[in-house]
Amino acid sequence: MITRLAAVVVALSCLGGHSGAAASAAPGGDAPGALTFGGLHRTYLLHAPAGVRRPVGLVLNLHGAGATGGAQAALTNYNAVADQNGFVVVYPDGIDFSWADGRGASIPDRQGVDDVGFLVALINQVTSDFGIERSHVFVTGMSAGAFMATRLACERADVVAAIAPVSGTLATNFPCSPSRPVSVLQVHGTADPVVPYNGGTMVGRGGVSDIVAAPAMADRWRALDGCSGMPVSDMPANVGDGAGIQRVDAGGCADGTEVDFVRVDGGGHTWPAGRFSLPSASVGSTTQAFDASQASGQFFAQHNR
């Protein structure tokens, strides 16, 4: 359970925009926050790093379908990553426990919920409240949260420096023309029973959709970022849980960006090294050979603008 240590500070309302209760977490603590956007009451959890006068970055960590921000915090243990790197981390809650991620398979998608607008408004609020550089905004997420992180980068690359989607790509027919290069660390298991590694038909909580294959998504990002360097493969040591890890890093990308693709051989629909509570019979295995939280935190620390 997330400990809520801080008071809620009420922000002013704006006529055509949003109003909210801004979370003000004590250093090293957590606070609930709320934001009214698009006529909807949106909620989130916020963690401020301990011992840091001015945070060096903001990470949005987006949950999967059927989950919550609090569940994503528990799954990823990202508060520890935030403390290590001096980040503020925010765990937003999706409408109906999901996101309008562009697949057309969720209630928010079908209802036309503006999740891109909500997340940008949240970024604006938190960076202003904590004095965070606007060029130091990063997004990660699991499953539907990974799809949402990718959509946000496609549509609002002006506010996102880097993303780290885990077990999620993009709808096949969804356009992706970012206004500027974005660094990407993409992680996907080859035995994912929910979001197929090789793409095609996906049957999720909200229905059926057609998605881009994980390797093809990495190739697309390399093309979008104009990566000219030959991808370099790295094979981290196996820790004995049966999963092989291949990390392919592409450099020579525009504006100093980088595209890294991590393939987890035999990995399921899980967060590598995460605290997954669902049975492996339904989501597959969780490897300990690669820590998606630590890796994404290090990646973000190296890829601000």
Contacts in CASP RR format, 6 or more apart in sequence:
PFRMAT RR
TARGET T0000
AUTHOR 0000-0000-0000
METHOD contacts of the structure
MODEL  1
MITRLAAVVVALSCLGGHSGAAASAAPGGDAPGALTFGGLHRTYLLHAPA
GVRRPVGLVLNLHGAGATGGAQAALTNYNAVADQNGFVVVYPDGIDFSWA
DGRGASIPDRQGVDDVGFLVALINQVTSDFGIERSHVFVTGMSAGAFMAT
RLACERADVVAAIAPVSGTLATNFPCSPSRPVSVLQVHGTADPVVPYNGG
TMVGRGGVSDIVAAPAMADRWRALDGCSGMPVSDMPANVGDGAGIQRVDA
GGCADGTEVDFVRVDGGGHTWPAGRFSLPSASVGSTTQAFDASQASGQFF
AQHNR
2 30 0 8 1.000
2 45 0 8 1.000
2 70 0 8 1.000
2 73 0 8 1.000
2 74 0 8 1.000
3 29 0 8 1.000
3 30 0 8 1.000
4 30 0 8 1.000
4 31 0 8 1.000
4 32 0 8 1.000
4 45 0 8 1.000
5 25 0 8 1.000
5 26 0 8 1.000
5 28 0 8 1.000
5 29 0 8 1.000
5 30 0 8 1.000
5 31 0 8 1.000
6 23 0 8 1.000
6 24 0 8 1.000
6 25 0 8 1.000
6 26 0 8 1.000
6 29 0 8 1.000
6 30 0 8 1.000
6 31 0 8 1.000
7 24 0 8 1.000
7 31 0 8 1.000
8 21 0 8 1.000
8 22 0 8 1.000
8 23 0 8 1.000
8 24 0 8 1.000
8 31 0 8 1.000
8 32 0 8 1.000
8 33 0 8 1.000
8 34 0 8 1.000
9 21 0 8 1.000
9 22 0 8 1.000
9 23 0 8 1.000
9 24 0 8 1.000
10 20 0 8 1.000
10 21 0 8 1.000
10 22 0 8 1.000
11 19 0 8 1.000
11 20 0 8 1.000
11 21 0 8 1.000
11 22 0 8 1.000
11 125 0 8 1.000
12 19 0 8 1.000
13 19 0 8 1.000
13 20 0 8 1.000
13 36 0 8 1.000
17 37 0 8 1.000
17 38 0 8 1.000
17 121 0 8 1.000
18 35 0 8 1.000
18 36 0 8 1.000
18 37 0 8 1.000
18 38 0 8 1.000
18 121 0 8 1.000
19 35 0 8 1.000
19 36 0 8 1.000
20 33 0 8 1.000
20 34 0 8 1.000
20 35 0 8 1.000
20 36 0 8 1.000
20 125 0 8 1.000
21 33 0 8 1.000
21 34 0 8 1.000
21 35 0 8 1.000
22 33 0 8 1.000
22 125 0 8 1.000
22 126 0 8 1.000
22 129 0 8 1.000
23 31 0 8 1.000
23 32 0 8 1.000
23 33 0 8 1.000
23 44 0 8 1.000
23 45 0 8 1.000
23 46 0 8 1.000
23 90 0 8 1.000
24 31 0 8 1.000
24 129 0 8 1.000
25 31 0 8 1.000
25 46 0 8 1.000
25 47 0 8 1.000
25 48 0 8 1.000
26 48 0 8 1.000
27 48 0 8 1.000
27 49 0 8 1.000
27 50 0 8 1.000
27 51 0 8 1.000
27 52 0 8 1.000
28 47 0 8 1.000
28 48 0 8 1.000
28 49 0 8 1.000
28 50 0 8 1.000
28 51 0 8 1.000
28 79 0 8 1.000
28 83 0 8 1.000
29 47 0 8 1.000
29 48 0 8 1.000
29 50 0 8 1.000
29 79 0 8 1.000
30 45 0 8 1.000
30 46 0 8 1.000
30 47 0 8 1.000
30 73 0 8 1.000
30 79 0 8 1.000
31 45 0 8 1.000
31 46 0 8 1.000
31 48 0 8 1.000
32 43 0 8 1.000
32 44 0 8 1.000
32 45 0 8 1.000
32 46 0 8 1.000
33 43 0 8 1.000
33 44 0 8 1.000
33 45 0 8 1.000
33 46 0 8 1.000
34 41 0 8 1.000
34 42 0 8 1.000
34 43 0 8 1.000
34 44 0 8 1.000
35 42 0 8 1.000
35 43 0 8 1.000
35 44 0 8 1.000
35 118 0 8 1.000
35 121 0 8 1.000
35 122 0 8 1.000
35 125 0 8 1.000
36 42 0 8 1.000
37 114 0 8 1.000
37 117 0 8 1.000
37 118 0 8 1.000
37 121 0 8 1.000
38 114 0 8 1.000
38 118 0 8 1.000
40 95 0 8 1.000
40 113 0 8 1.000
40 118 0 8 1.000
42 92 0 8 1.000
42 93 0 8 1.000
42 94 0 8 1.000
42 95 0 8 1.000
42 118 0 8 1.000
42 122 0 8 1.000
43 92 0 8 1.000
43 93 0 8 1.000
44 69 0 8 1.000
44 90 0 8 1.000
44 91 0 8 1.000
44 92 0 8 1.000
44 93 0 8 1.000
44 122 0 8 1.000
45 69 0 8 1.000
45 70 0 8 1.000
45 73 0 8 1.000
45 90 0 8 1.000
45 91 0 8 1.000
46 88 0 8 1.000
46 89 0 8 1.000
46 90 0 8 1.000
46 91 0 8 1.000
46 126 0 8 1.000
47 73 0 8 1.000
47 78 0 8 1.000
47 79 0 8 1.000
47 82 0 8 1.000
47 88 0 8 1.000
47 89 0 8 1.000
47 90 0 8 1.000
47 91 0 8 1.000
48 55 0 8 1.000
48 88 0 8 1.000
48 130 0 8 1.000
49 55 0 8 1.000
49 82 0 8 1.000
49 83 0 8 1.000
49 85 0 8 1.000
49 86 0 8 1.000
49 87 0 8 1.000
49 88 0 8 1.000
50 83 0 8 1.000
52 86 0 8 1.000
54 130 0 8 1.000
54 131 0 8 1.000
54 132 0 8 1.000
55 86 0 8 1.000
55 87 0 8 1.000
55 88 0 8 1.000
55 130 0 8 1.000
55 131 0 8 1.000
55 132 0 8 1.000
56 85 0 8 1.000
56 86 0 8 1.000
56 87 0 8 1.000
56 132 0 8 1.000
56 133 0 8 1.000
56 136 0 8 1.000
56 301 0 8 1.000
57 85 0 8 1.000
57 86 0 8 1.000
57 87 0 8 1.000
57 88 0 8 1.000
57 132 0 8 1.000
57 133 0 8 1.000
57 136 0 8 1.000
57 137 0 8 1.000
57 138 0 8 1.000
57 300 0 8 1.000
57 304 0 8 1.000
58 87 0 8 1.000
58 88 0 8 1.000
58 89 0 8 1.000
58 90 0 8 1.000
58 123 0 8 1.000
58 126 0 8 1.000
58 127 0 8 1.000
58 130 0 8 1.000
58 132 0 8 1.000
58 136 0 8 1.000
58 137 0 8 1.000
58 138 0 8 1.000
59 78 0 8 1.000
59 81 0 8 1.000
59 82 0 8 1.000
59 87 0 8 1.000
59 88 0 8 1.000
59 89 0 8 1.000
59 90 0 8 1.000
59 138 0 8 1.000
59 139 0 8 1.000
59 140 0 8 1.000
59 297 0 8 1.000
59 300 0 8 1.000
60 89 0 8 1.000
60 90 0 8 1.000
60 92 0 8 1.000
60 119 0 8 1.000
60 122 0 8 1.000
60 123 0 8 1.000
60 137 0 8 1.000
60 138 0 8 1.000
60 139 0 8 1.000
60 140 0 8 1.000
60 149 0 8 1.000
61 69 0 8 1.000
61 72 0 8 1.000
61 73 0 8 1.000
61 76 0 8 1.000
61 78 0 8 1.000
61 89 0 8 1.000
61 90 0 8 1.000
61 91 0 8 1.000
61 139 0 8 1.000
61 140 0 8 1.000
61 141 0 8 1.000
62 72 0 8 1.000
62 91 0 8 1.000
62 92 0 8 1.000
62 99 0 8 1.000
62 139 0 8 1.000
62 140 0 8 1.000
62 141 0 8 1.000
62 142 0 8 1.000
62 144 0 8 1.000
62 145 0 8 1.000
62 146 0 8 1.000
62 148 0 8 1.000
62 149 0 8 1.000
63 69 0 8 1.000
63 70 0 8 1.000
63 71 0 8 1.000
63 72 0 8 1.000
63 75 0 8 1.000
63 91 0 8 1.000
63 93 0 8 1.000
63 94 0 8 1.000
63 97 0 8 1.000
63 141 0 8 1.000
63 142 0 8 1.000
63 144 0 8 1.000
63 145 0 8 1.000
64 72 0 8 1.000
64 97 0 8 1.000
64 98 0 8 1.000
64 99 0 8 1.000
64 141 0 8 1.000
64 142 0 8 1.000
64 143 0 8 1.000
64 144 0 8 1.000
64 145 0 8 1.000
64 146 0 8 1.000
65 97 0 8 1.000
65 98 0 8 1.000
65 99 0 8 1.000
65 106 0 8 1.000
65 143 0 8 1.000
65 144 0 8 1.000
65 204 0 8 1.000
65 205 0 8 1.000
65 206 0 8 1.000
66 97 0 8 1.000
66 98 0 8 1.000
66 205 0 8 1.000
67 75 0 8 1.000
67 97 0 8 1.000
67 142 0 8 1.000
68 91 0 8 1.000
68 93 0 8 1.000
68 97 0 8 1.000
69 91 0 8 1.000
69 92 0 8 1.000
69 93 0 8 1.000
70 91 0 8 1.000
72 78 0 8 1.000
72 91 0 8 1.000
72 141 0 8 1.000
72 142 0 8 1.000
73 79 0 8 1.000
73 89 0 8 1.000
73 91 0 8 1.000
74 275 0 8 1.000
75 142 0 8 1.000
75 271 0 8 1.000
75 274 0 8 1.000
75 275 0 8 1.000
75 276 0 8 1.000
75 277 0 8 1.000
76 140 0 8 1.000
76 142 0 8 1.000
76 271 0 8 1.000
76 274 0 8 1.000
76 275 0 8 1.000
76 292 0 8 1.000
76 293 0 8 1.000
77 274 0 8 1.000
77 275 0 8 1.000
77 293 0 8 1.000
78 89 0 8 1.000
78 91 0 8 1.000
78 140 0 8 1.000
78 293 0 8 1.000
79 89 0 8 1.000
80 293 0 8 1.000
81 87 0 8 1.000
81 89 0 8 1.000
81 293 0 8 1.000
81 294 0 8 1.000
81 296 0 8 1.000
81 297 0 8 1.000
82 88 0 8 1.000
82 89 0 8 1.000
84 297 0 8 1.000
85 297 0 8 1.000
85 298 0 8 1.000
85 300 0 8 1.000
85 301 0 8 1.000
87 138 0 8 1.000
87 297 0 8 1.000
87 300 0 8 1.000
88 126 0 8 1.000
88 130 0 8 1.000
88 132 0 8 1.000
90 122 0 8 1.000
90 126 0 8 1.000
92 118 0 8 1.000
92 119 0 8 1.000
92 122 0 8 1.000
94 108 0 8 1.000
94 115 0 8 1.000
95 107 0 8 1.000
95 108 0 8 1.000
95 111 0 8 1.000
95 113 0 8 1.000
95 115 0 8 1.000
96 106 0 8 1.000
96 107 0 8 1.000
96 108 0 8 1.000
97 205 0 8 1.000
98 106 0 8 1.000
98 107 0 8 1.000
98 108 0 8 1.000
98 144 0 8 1.000
98 205 0 8 1.000
98 206 0 8 1.000
99 106 0 8 1.000
99 108 0 8 1.000
99 109 0 8 1.000
99 115 0 8 1.000
99 144 0 8 1.000
99 145 0 8 1.000
99 147 0 8 1.000
99 148 0 8 1.000
100 106 0 8 1.000
100 108 0 8 1.000
100 109 0 8 1.000
100 111 0 8 1.000
100 112 0 8 1.000
100 113 0 8 1.000
100 114 0 8 1.000
100 115 0 8 1.000
100 116 0 8 1.000
100 148 0 8 1.000
101 109 0 8 1.000
101 115 0 8 1.000
101 144 0 8 1.000
101 145 0 8 1.000
101 147 0 8 1.000
101 148 0 8 1.000
101 150 0 8 1.000
101 151 0 8 1.000
101 171 0 8 1.000
102 109 0 8 1.000
102 147 0 8 1.000
102 151 0 8 1.000
102 170 0 8 1.000
102 171 0 8 1.000
102 174 0 8 1.000
103 109 0 8 1.000
103 147 0 8 1.000
103 171 0 8 1.000
103 174 0 8 1.000
103 202 0 8 1.000
103 209 0 8 1.000
103 211 0 8 1.000
104 110 0 8 1.000
104 171 0 8 1.000
104 209 0 8 1.000
105 202 0 8 1.000
105 204 0 8 1.000
105 206 0 8 1.000
105 207 0 8 1.000
105 208 0 8 1.000
105 209 0 8 1.000
106 144 0 8 1.000
106 205 0 8 1.000
106 206 0 8 1.000
107 206 0 8 1.000
108 115 0 8 1.000
115 148 0 8 1.000
115 151 0 8 1.000
116 151 0 8 1.000
116 152 0 8 1.000
116 155 0 8 1.000
116 156 0 8 1.000
119 139 0 8 1.000
119 148 0 8 1.000
119 152 0 8 1.000
120 152 0 8 1.000
120 156 0 8 1.000
120 159 0 8 1.000
123 137 0 8 1.000
123 159 0 8 1.000
126 132 0 8 1.000
127 133 0 8 1.000
127 134 0 8 1.000
127 137 0 8 1.000
133 304 0 8 1.000
134 159 0 8 1.000
135 161 0 8 1.000
135 304 0 8 1.000
135 305 0 8 1.000
136 161 0 8 1.000
136 304 0 8 1.000
136 305 0 8 1.000
137 159 0 8 1.000
137 160 0 8 1.000
137 161 0 8 1.000
138 160 0 8 1.000
138 161 0 8 1.000
138 162 0 8 1.000
138 163 0 8 1.000
138 164 0 8 1.000
138 296 0 8 1.000
138 297 0 8 1.000
138 300 0 8 1.000
138 303 0 8 1.000
139 149 0 8 1.000
139 152 0 8 1.000
139 153 0 8 1.000
139 160 0 8 1.000
139 162 0 8 1.000
139 163 0 8 1.000
139 164 0 8 1.000
140 146 0 8 1.000
140 149 0 8 1.000
140 163 0 8 1.000
140 164 0 8 1.000
140 165 0 8 1.000
140 166 0 8 1.000
140 296 0 8 1.000
141 148 0 8 1.000
141 149 0 8 1.000
141 164 0 8 1.000
141 165 0 8 1.000
141 166 0 8 1.000
142 166 0 8 1.000
142 167 0 8 1.000
142 271 0 8 1.000
143 166 0 8 1.000
143 167 0 8 1.000
143 168 0 8 1.000
143 194 0 8 1.000
143 195 0 8 1.000
143 269 0 8 1.000
144 205 0 8 1.000
145 165 0 8 1.000
145 168 0 8 1.000
146 165 0 8 1.000
146 166 0 8 1.000
146 167 0 8 1.000
146 168 0 8 1.000
146 169 0 8 1.000
146 195 0 8 1.000
147 165 0 8 1.000
147 168 0 8 1.000
147 169 0 8 1.000
147 170 0 8 1.000
147 171 0 8 1.000
149 163 0 8 1.000
149 164 0 8 1.000
149 165 0 8 1.000
150 163 0 8 1.000
150 165 0 8 1.000
150 168 0 8 1.000
150 169 0 8 1.000
150 170 0 8 1.000
150 176 0 8 1.000
150 217 0 8 1.000
151 170 0 8 1.000
151 174 0 8 1.000
152 160 0 8 1.000
152 163 0 8 1.000
153 160 0 8 1.000
153 163 0 8 1.000
153 178 0 8 1.000
153 182 0 8 1.000
153 184 0 8 1.000
154 170 0 8 1.000
154 174 0 8 1.000
154 175 0 8 1.000
154 176 0 8 1.000
154 177 0 8 1.000
154 178 0 8 1.000
155 178 0 8 1.000
156 179 0 8 1.000
157 178 0 8 1.000
157 179 0 8 1.000
157 180 0 8 1.000
157 181 0 8 1.000
157 182 0 8 1.000
158 179 0 8 1.000
158 180 0 8 1.000
160 182 0 8 1.000
161 182 0 8 1.000
161 183 0 8 1.000
161 300 0 8 1.000
161 303 0 8 1.000
161 304 0 8 1.000
161 305 0 8 1.000
162 182 0 8 1.000
162 183 0 8 1.000
162 184 0 8 1.000
162 185 0 8 1.000
162 257 0 8 1.000
162 299 0 8 1.000
162 300 0 8 1.000
162 303 0 8 1.000
162 304 0 8 1.000
163 182 0 8 1.000
163 183 0 8 1.000
163 184 0 8 1.000
163 185 0 8 1.000
164 184 0 8 1.000
164 185 0 8 1.000
164 186 0 8 1.000
164 187 0 8 1.000
164 292 0 8 1.000
164 295 0 8 1.000
164 296 0 8 1.000
164 297 0 8 1.000
164 299 0 8 1.000
164 300 0 8 1.000
165 184 0 8 1.000
165 186 0 8 1.000
165 187 0 8 1.000
166 187 0 8 1.000
166 188 0 8 1.000
166 271 0 8 1.000
166 272 0 8 1.000
166 292 0 8 1.000
167 187 0 8 1.000
167 188 0 8 1.000
167 189 0 8 1.000
167 192 0 8 1.000
167 194 0 8 1.000
167 195 0 8 1.000
167 268 0 8 1.000
167 269 0 8 1.000
167 270 0 8 1.000
167 271 0 8 1.000
168 188 0 8 1.000
168 195 0 8 1.000
168 211 0 8 1.000
168 214 0 8 1.000
169 186 0 8 1.000
169 188 0 8 1.000
169 195 0 8 1.000
169 199 0 8 1.000
169 211 0 8 1.000
169 212 0 8 1.000
169 213 0 8 1.000
169 214 0 8 1.000
169 216 0 8 1.000
169 217 0 8 1.000
170 176 0 8 1.000
170 211 0 8 1.000
170 212 0 8 1.000
170 217 0 8 1.000
171 209 0 8 1.000
171 210 0 8 1.000
171 211 0 8 1.000
171 212 0 8 1.000
172 200 0 8 1.000
172 210 0 8 1.000
172 211 0 8 1.000
172 212 0 8 1.000
173 210 0 8 1.000
176 220 0 8 1.000
176 224 0 8 1.000
177 224 0 8 1.000
178 224 0 8 1.000
180 255 0 8 1.000
181 224 0 8 1.000
181 225 0 8 1.000
181 226 0 8 1.000
181 253 0 8 1.000
181 254 0 8 1.000
181 255 0 8 1.000
181 256 0 8 1.000
181 257 0 8 1.000
182 221 0 8 1.000
182 224 0 8 1.000
182 225 0 8 1.000
182 257 0 8 1.000
183 225 0 8 1.000
183 253 0 8 1.000
183 256 0 8 1.000
183 257 0 8 1.000
183 258 0 8 1.000
183 259 0 8 1.000
183 299 0 8 1.000
183 303 0 8 1.000
184 218 0 8 1.000
184 221 0 8 1.000
184 225 0 8 1.000
184 257 0 8 1.000
184 258 0 8 1.000
184 259 0 8 1.000
184 260 0 8 1.000
185 260 0 8 1.000
185 262 0 8 1.000
185 295 0 8 1.000
185 296 0 8 1.000
185 299 0 8 1.000
186 214 0 8 1.000
186 217 0 8 1.000
186 218 0 8 1.000
186 221 0 8 1.000
186 259 0 8 1.000
186 260 0 8 1.000
186 261 0 8 1.000
186 262 0 8 1.000
187 262 0 8 1.000
187 264 0 8 1.000
187 272 0 8 1.000
187 290 0 8 1.000
187 292 0 8 1.000
187 295 0 8 1.000
188 195 0 8 1.000
188 197 0 8 1.000
188 214 0 8 1.000
188 261 0 8 1.000
188 262 0 8 1.000
188 263 0 8 1.000
188 264 0 8 1.000
189 197 0 8 1.000
189 214 0 8 1.000
189 263 0 8 1.000
189 264 0 8 1.000
189 265 0 8 1.000
189 266 0 8 1.000
189 267 0 8 1.000
189 268 0 8 1.000
189 269 0 8 1.000
190 197 0 8 1.000
190 263 0 8 1.000
190 264 0 8 1.000
190 265 0 8 1.000
190 266 0 8 1.000
190 267 0 8 1.000
191 197 0 8 1.000
191 266 0 8 1.000
191 267 0 8 1.000
191 268 0 8 1.000
191 284 0 8 1.000
191 285 0 8 1.000
192 267 0 8 1.000
192 268 0 8 1.000
192 269 0 8 1.000
192 284 0 8 1.000
193 268 0 8 1.000
193 269 0 8 1.000
193 282 0 8 1.000
193 283 0 8 1.000
193 284 0 8 1.000
194 202 0 8 1.000
194 204 0 8 1.000
194 269 0 8 1.000
194 283 0 8 1.000
195 202 0 8 1.000
195 211 0 8 1.000
195 269 0 8 1.000
196 202 0 8 1.000
196 211 0 8 1.000
196 213 0 8 1.000
197 213 0 8 1.000
197 214 0 8 1.000
197 215 0 8 1.000
198 213 0 8 1.000
198 214 0 8 1.000
199 210 0 8 1.000
199 211 0 8 1.000
199 212 0 8 1.000
199 213 0 8 1.000
199 214 0 8 1.000
199 216 0 8 1.000
200 210 0 8 1.000
200 211 0 8 1.000
200 213 0 8 1.000
201 208 0 8 1.000
201 209 0 8 1.000
201 210 0 8 1.000
202 208 0 8 1.000
202 209 0 8 1.000
202 210 0 8 1.000
202 211 0 8 1.000
212 220 0 8 1.000
214 261 0 8 1.000
214 263 0 8 1.000
215 261 0 8 1.000
215 263 0 8 1.000
218 248 0 8 1.000
218 259 0 8 1.000
218 261 0 8 1.000
221 259 0 8 1.000
222 231 0 8 1.000
222 250 0 8 1.000
222 253 0 8 1.000
222 259 0 8 1.000
225 253 0 8 1.000
225 254 0 8 1.000
225 257 0 8 1.000
225 259 0 8 1.000
226 252 0 8 1.000
226 253 0 8 1.000
226 254 0 8 1.000
227 250 0 8 1.000
227 251 0 8 1.000
227 252 0 8 1.000
227 253 0 8 1.000
227 254 0 8 1.000
227 257 0 8 1.000
227 258 0 8 1.000
227 259 0 8 1.000
228 251 0 8 1.000
228 252 0 8 1.000
228 253 0 8 1.000
229 250 0 8 1.000
229 251 0 8 1.000
229 252 0 8 1.000
229 253 0 8 1.000
230 250 0 8 1.000
231 248 0 8 1.000
231 249 0 8 1.000
231 250 0 8 1.000
231 251 0 8 1.000
231 261 0 8 1.000
232 248 0 8 1.000
232 249 0 8 1.000
232 250 0 8 1.000
233 246 0 8 1.000
233 247 0 8 1.000
233 248 0 8 1.000
234 246 0 8 1.000
234 247 0 8 1.000
234 248 0 8 1.000
234 249 0 8 1.000
235 244 0 8 1.000
235 245 0 8 1.000
235 246 0 8 1.000
235 247 0 8 1.000
236 245 0 8 1.000
236 247 0 8 1.000
236 289 0 8 1.000
236 290 0 8 1.000
237 289 0 8 1.000
238 244 0 8 1.000
238 245 0 8 1.000
238 289 0 8 1.000
239 287 0 8 1.000
239 288 0 8 1.000
239 289 0 8 1.000
240 289 0 8 1.000
241 285 0 8 1.000
241 287 0 8 1.000
241 288 0 8 1.000
241 289 0 8 1.000
242 266 0 8 1.000
242 285 0 8 1.000
242 287 0 8 1.000
242 289 0 8 1.000
243 264 0 8 1.000
243 265 0 8 1.000
243 266 0 8 1.000
243 267 0 8 1.000
243 285 0 8 1.000
243 287 0 8 1.000
243 289 0 8 1.000
243 290 0 8 1.000
244 264 0 8 1.000
244 265 0 8 1.000
244 266 0 8 1.000
244 287 0 8 1.000
244 289 0 8 1.000
245 262 0 8 1.000
245 263 0 8 1.000
245 264 0 8 1.000
245 265 0 8 1.000
245 287 0 8 1.000
245 289 0 8 1.000
245 290 0 8 1.000
246 262 0 8 1.000
246 263 0 8 1.000
246 265 0 8 1.000
247 260 0 8 1.000
247 261 0 8 1.000
247 262 0 8 1.000
247 263 0 8 1.000
247 290 0 8 1.000
248 260 0 8 1.000
248 261 0 8 1.000
248 262 0 8 1.000
248 263 0 8 1.000
249 258 0 8 1.000
249 259 0 8 1.000
249 260 0 8 1.000
250 258 0 8 1.000
250 259 0 8 1.000
250 260 0 8 1.000
250 261 0 8 1.000
251 258 0 8 1.000
251 259 0 8 1.000
252 258 0 8 1.000
253 259 0 8 1.000
255 305 0 8 1.000
257 303 0 8 1.000
258 303 0 8 1.000
260 299 0 8 1.000
262 290 0 8 1.000
262 292 0 8 1.000
262 295 0 8 1.000
264 272 0 8 1.000
264 287 0 8 1.000
264 289 0 8 1.000
264 290 0 8 1.000
266 285 0 8 1.000
266 287 0 8 1.000
267 284 0 8 1.000
267 285 0 8 1.000
267 286 0 8 1.000
267 287 0 8 1.000
268 283 0 8 1.000
268 284 0 8 1.000
268 285 0 8 1.000
268 286 0 8 1.000
269 283 0 8 1.000
269 284 0 8 1.000
270 276 0 8 1.000
270 283 0 8 1.000
270 284 0 8 1.000
270 285 0 8 1.000
270 286 0 8 1.000
270 287 0 8 1.000
271 286 0 8 1.000
271 292 0 8 1.000
271 293 0 8 1.000
272 286 0 8 1.000
272 287 0 8 1.000
272 288 0 8 1.000
272 289 0 8 1.000
272 290 0 8 1.000
272 291 0 8 1.000
272 292 0 8 1.000
273 286 0 8 1.000
273 287 0 8 1.000
273 288 0 8 1.000
273 290 0 8 1.000
273 291 0 8 1.000
273 292 0 8 1.000
273 293 0 8 1.000
273 294 0 8 1.000
274 286 0 8 1.000
274 291 0 8 1.000
274 292 0 8 1.000
274 293 0 8 1.000
276 283 0 8 1.000
276 286 0 8 1.000
280 286 0 8 1.000
END
